[in-house]
Amino acid sequence: MNTKNFNFLVEFATKAPSGHNTQPWKFENFQDGIIIHPDFTRSLPVVDGDNHALYISLGCALENLIIVASQKGYECEIDYPTNNHNGITVLLRTNATDNPIGDELFDFIPKRQVNRSKYSDKNVNETELDILRTSFSFEGVSIILLNGKVSFERVIPLIIEGNNLQFQNKNFVNELTSWFRYSKSEAEEKKDGLWTAVMGLPNMGRFIGNFVMKNFVSAQSEAKRINDILNNTAGIAIFVCEKNDTISWINVGRAFQRFALTATKLGICHAHLNMPCEEISIRHKLAKELGIEKQHPLLLIRFGYADKMPYSLRRNIEDVIIKGN
Ligand SMILES: Cc1cc2nc3c(=O)[nH]c(=O)nc-3n(C[C@H](O)[C@H](O)[C@H](O)COP(=O)(O)O)c2cc1C
């Protein structure tokens, strides 16, 4: 593919979400298409020991890439990796038609964001819930939508239990804070990670930021914040897969990305509360609570209405492509 089209596709692909905004991907241009490689130098060994979240992030980037490719008149064929080391090969064929149909979600790729603010108390109506429920179709991946606080009250204790386990683990906190970007200048220099402004926090610099994290943020303070947030959440979406393997993780990412773009189109915000999915013992309890013991709940997303937040940054294209192409 020519460099101009390749860069265009990659630019949109990298607008995908990723755990801690690590952007764990590299893109390779080859004659018949693009390979999305995992970048394990950007993995999260504590919170994501098996790299399932890393492959979910690659799935989100893949879905963006497919949407943009269809907009540019390409048809895609996906060659999935069969292990959690290899990349995803996207074979691209030029569509014979001069007027490609494209994908209506294309316009919402730059508008989508994870919004961690407190939402309003407005509920999502049934028509929009149905649109969200049917926003994707991938074999082996399903969604459980819990709308209204009464319907998700039973999962709140599991969110808090997962949160407590994580914040009591020094290694988790160290890994998390290593991806914090405490000031605009640090965020702009690194162009990755979790910028405080995006999380609704002030600029504070790394020294003060680390002091605040160590002395004022605890399992208890986070639990209080989460309870408060959940009092103002319209609903919860849980992404579930039948198998816990690389292909399923990628498809969960693809499904989540379509859900997130569809929500953006509807003016509905979303943010992750993944703690019960990340802690394996709690993941089992969650599956039991939901009556899906043999399946794997991998993402837990709150949704509702709120004002926009500042956007997360992305690295430059030249930092995410494999050179020599
Ligand atoms: C697999 C995955 C797991 C994530 N887990 C969390 C999480 O537990 N908590 C959170 O606040 N955000 C989580 N996020 C959201 C990312 O932090 C977010 O996508 C990233 O910071 C980039 O921001 P943006 O999506 O608004 O562009 C997750 C995203 C992905 C794809």
Ligand as a Chemical Component Dictionary entry (heavy atoms), coordinates in Angstrom:
data_LIG
# 
_chem_comp.id                   LIG 
_chem_comp.type                 NON-POLYMER 
_chem_comp.pdbx_formal_charge   0 
_chem_comp.three_letter_code    LIG 
# 
loop_
_chem_comp_atom.comp_id 
_chem_comp_atom.atom_id 
_chem_comp_atom.alt_atom_id 
_chem_comp_atom.type_symbol 
_chem_comp_atom.charge 
_chem_comp_atom.model_Cartn_x 
_chem_comp_atom.model_Cartn_y 
_chem_comp_atom.model_Cartn_z 
_chem_comp_atom.pdbx_ordinal 
LIG C1  C1  C 0 -8.284 -3.295 27.519 1  
LIG C2  C2  C 0 -8.465 -1.940 28.157 2  
LIG C3  C3  C 0 -8.504 -1.831 29.531 3  
LIG C4  C4  C 0 -8.696 -0.592 30.144 4  
LIG N1  N1  N 0 -8.802 -0.524 31.517 5  
LIG C5  C5  C 0 -9.069 0.649  32.113 6  
LIG C6  C6  C 0 -9.317 0.732  33.511 7  
LIG O1  O1  O 0 -9.297 -0.287 34.220 8  
LIG N2  N2  N 0 -9.592 1.945  34.066 9  
LIG C7  C7  C 0 -9.662 3.076  33.302 10 
LIG O2  O2  O 0 -9.940 4.147  33.844 11 
LIG N3  N3  N 0 -9.460 3.023  31.962 12 
LIG C8  C8  C 0 -9.180 1.853  31.350 13 
LIG N4  N4  N 0 -9.023 1.781  29.987 14 
LIG C9  C9  C 0 -9.110 3.011  29.200 15 
LIG C10 C10 C 0 -7.733 3.527  28.830 16 
LIG O3  O3  O 0 -7.053 4.019  29.955 17 
LIG C11 C11 C 0 -7.905 4.609  27.741 18 
LIG O4  O4  O 0 -8.369 3.987  26.583 19 
LIG C12 C12 C 0 -6.599 5.313  27.456 20 
LIG O5  O5  O 0 -6.189 6.066  28.566 21 
LIG C13 C13 C 0 -6.708 6.247  26.245 22 
LIG O6  O6  O 0 -7.732 7.173  26.420 23 
LIG P1  P1  P 0 -8.908 7.325  25.355 24 
LIG O7  O7  O 0 -9.523 5.963  25.176 25 
LIG O8  O8  O 0 -9.853 8.320  25.952 26 
LIG O9  O9  O 0 -8.304 7.812  24.090 27 
LIG C14 C14 C 0 -8.821 0.564  29.355 28 
LIG C15 C15 C 0 -8.770 0.453  27.948 29 
LIG C16 C16 C 0 -8.605 -0.785 27.353 30 
LIG C17 C17 C 0 -8.587 -0.904 25.854 31 
# 
loop_
_chem_comp_bond.comp_id 
_chem_comp_bond.atom_id_1 
_chem_comp_bond.atom_id_2 
_chem_comp_bond.value_order 
_chem_comp_bond.pdbx_ordinal 
LIG C1  C2  SING 1  
LIG C2  C3  SING 2  
LIG C2  C16 DOUB 3  
LIG C3  C4  DOUB 4  
LIG C4  N1  SING 5  
LIG C4  C14 SING 6  
LIG N1  C5  DOUB 7  
LIG C5  C6  SING 8  
LIG C5  C8  SING 9  
LIG C6  O1  DOUB 10 
LIG C6  N2  SING 11 
LIG N2  C7  SING 12 
LIG C7  O2  DOUB 13 
LIG C7  N3  SING 14 
LIG N3  C8  DOUB 15 
LIG C8  N4  SING 16 
LIG N4  C9  SING 17 
LIG N4  C14 SING 18 
LIG C9  C10 SING 19 
LIG C10 O3  SING 20 
LIG C10 C11 SING 21 
LIG C11 O4  SING 22 
LIG C11 C12 SING 23 
LIG C12 O5  SING 24 
LIG C12 C13 SING 25 
LIG C13 O6  SING 26 
LIG O6  P1  SING 27 
LIG P1  O7  DOUB 28 
LIG P1  O8  SING 29 
LIG P1  O9  SING 30 
LIG C14 C15 DOUB 31 
LIG C15 C16 SING 32 
LIG C16 C17 SING 33 
# 
